Amino acid sequence: MRLPRVADPENADAVTSLVVSVPDAHGKAKRMNITMPEKILRRADAAAKRRGLSRSAYLTRAAQEVMEREDCNSTA
């Protein structure tokens, strides 16, 4: 499936529209649309593939890891 290309006037490199489903606090998936630089999207897709994960699962785990690190740093 090819995603539509969407220009972001504030970031010339961010031209990829990305729709992912992520679980909310109750475990239900919520659909969202984000824009990120194509280079980062390609790297995320490659990393997800190496781990046998979907794009959504990989980005969800990455976000969770960052938030957990931030939580640990804020209580230190």
SEMI-969299 format. One line per 3 residues: number of its first residue (from 1); for each residue x, y, z of N, C-alpha, C. Coordinates in steps of 0.05 Angstrom, whole numbers, plus 32768, in hexadecimal, padded with zeros to 4 digits. Each point is the difference from the previous one (the first is absolute). Layout:
BEGIN
NUM> X/Y/Z/X/Y/Z/X/Y/Z | ...
# end
This chain:
BEGIN
1> 8011/7FE9/8000/7FEF/8017/8000/8012/8019/8000 | 7FFA/8012/7FEF/8010/8019/7FFE/7FF1/8016/800F | 800F/800E/8011/7FF4/8016/8010/8001/8019/7FEF
4> 7FEC/8012/8004/8001/8019/7FF2/8017/8012/800A | 800B/800F/7FEE/8016/8012/8007/7FF3/801B/8008 | 8007/800A/8017/7FF5/8019/8009/8016/8013/8008
7> 8001/8017/7FF5/8015/8013/8007/7FFA/800E/801A | 8014/8003/8010/7FFE/800E/801A/800F/801B/7FFC | 7FF2/8016/8001/800D/801A/7FFA/8015/8008/8015
10> 7FFF/7FF4/8018/8014/8007/8014/8018/7FEE/7FFF | 7FFF/7FEA/7FF1/8017/7FEE/7FFE/8000/7FF4/7FE4 | 8012/800A/7FEF/8001/7FF8/7FE4/8006/7FE2/7FFE
13> 800E/7FF4/8014/8006/7FE3/7FFF/7FE9/7FEF/8007 | 7FEC/800B/800E/7FE9/7FF0/8009/7FEB/8000/7FEB | 8001/7FEC/7FEE/7FED/7FFF/7FEA/7FF1/7FE6/7FFF
16> 8001/7FF0/8015/7FF2/7FE6/8000/7FEA/8001/8015 | 7FE8/7FFB/7FF7/7FE9/7FFE/8012/7FFF/7FE3/800A | 7FFD/7FFC/8019/8001/7FE6/800C/7FE7/7FFB/8011
19> 7FF2/7FEB/7FFB/7FE9/7FF9/8011/8006/7FE7/800E | 7FFF/8000/801B/8005/7FE8/8010/7FEA/7FFD/8014 | 7FFD/7FE8/800A/7FED/7FFA/8015/8010/7FF9/8019
22> 7FFA/800D/8016/800E/7FFB/8019/7FEC/7FFB/8016 | 8007/7FEF/8013/7FED/7FFB/8016/7FFD/8018/8013 | 7FE8/8004/800A/7FFD/8015/8014/8005/7FF4/801B
25> 7FFA/800E/8015/8006/7FF7/801C/7FEF/7FE7/8006 | 7FEB/7FFB/7FF2/7FEF/7FE9/8006/8005/7FE9/7FED | 8014/8003/7FEF/8008/7FEA/7FEE/7FF2/8002/7FE5
28> 7FEE/8012/7FFC/7FF2/8004/7FE6/8013/800F/7FED | 8000/7FF8/7FE7/8011/800F/7FED/7FF2/8019/7FF6 | 800F/8015/7FFE/7FF6/801A/7FF6/8010/8006/7FE7
31> 7FF3/8009/7FEC/800D/8007/7FE7/8009/801D/8001 | 8018/8005/7FF6/800B/801B/8000/800F/8005/7FE6 | 8004/8019/7FF9/800E/8008/7FE8/8017/8012/8008
34> 8018/7FF8/7FFA/8018/8011/8006/8010/8005/7FE7 | 8011/8014/8001/8012/8006/7FEB/801D/7FFE/800B | 8011/7FF3/7FF1/801C/7FFE/8008/8012/8000/7FE8
37> 8019/8008/8003/8013/7FFF/7FEA/8002/7FE4/7FF4 | 8001/7FFF/7FE5/8001/7FE6/7FF2/8018/7FEF/800A | 8017/800D/8004/8018/7FF2/8009/7FFB/7FF1/801A
40> 7FF3/800D/8013/7FFA/7FF4/801A/7FEC/7FE9/7FFC | 7FEC/8005/7FEF/7FEC/7FEB/7FFB/800D/7FE7/7FF3 | 8012/8004/7FED/800E/7FE9/7FF4/8010/7FF1/8015
43> 800E/800F/8012/8010/7FF2/8015/7FEE/7FF1/8014 | 7FE9/800C/8007/7FED/7FF3/8012/7FF5/7FE7/7FF3 | 7FF9/8002/7FE6/7FF5/7FE8/7FF2/8015/7FEA/8000
46> 8019/8007/7FFA/8015/7FEB/7FFF/8004/7FF4/801C | 8000/8010/8014/8004/7FF6/801C/7FE8/7FEE/8007 | 7FE8/8008/7FF9/7FE8/7FEF/8006/8003/7FE5/7FF1
49> 8008/8001/7FE7/8002/7FE7/7FF1/8015/7FEE/800C | 8017/800B/8009/8015/7FEF/800C/7FF5/7FF2/8019 | 7FEE/800D/800E/7FF5/7FF5/8019/7FE6/7FF0/7FFC
52> 7FF7/7FFE/7FE7/7FE8/7FF2/7FFA/7FE7/800E/800A | 8001/801A/8002/7FE9/8010/800A/7FF4/8010/7FEA | 7FE7/8007/8004/7FF3/8013/7FED/800A/801C/8006
55> 7FFC/8012/7FEE/8007/801C/8005/7FF3/800A/8019 | 7FE6/7FFB/8003/7FF1/800A/8017/800C/7FF5/801A | 8005/7FE6/8000/800B/7FF3/8019/801B/800C/8007
58> 8011/8004/7FEB/801B/800A/8005/7FFE/801D/800B | 7FF0/8011/7FF3/7FFE/801C/800A/7FF3/8001/801B | 7FEE/7FEF/8006/7FF3/7FFF/801B/8015/7FF9/8015
61> 8010/7FEB/7FFA/8015/7FF8/8013/8015/8016/8004 | 8007/800D/7FEA/8014/8015/8002/7FF6/8017/8012 | 7FE7/8007/7FFC/7FF4/8016/8010/7FFE/7FF7/801E
64> 7FF9/7FE7/8004/7FFE/7FF6/801C/801B/8001/800E | 8015/7FF8/7FF1/801B/8000/800C/8009/801C/8007 | 7FFB/8013/7FEE/8008/801C/8006/7FF1/800A/8018
67> 7FE6/7FFB/8002/7FF0/800A/8017/8009/7FF2/801A | 8007/7FE7/7FFF/800A/7FF2/8018/801B/800C/8009 | 8012/8006/7FEC/8019/800D/8008/7FFB/801B/800C
70> 7FED/800F/7FF5/7FFA/801B/800B/7FF5/7FFD/801C | 7FEF/7FEC/8004/7FF4/7FFC/801B/8016/7FF9/8014 | 8013/7FEF/7FF8/8016/7FF9/8012/8012/8018/8006
73> 8005/8011/7FEC/8010/8018/8004/7FF3/8015/8011 | 7FE5/8001/7FFF/7FF2/8015/800F/7FFE/7FF9/801E | 8003/7FE6/8006/7FFF/7FF8/801C/801C/7FFD/800D
76> 8015/8003/7FF0/801B/7FFD/800A/8009/8018/800E
# end
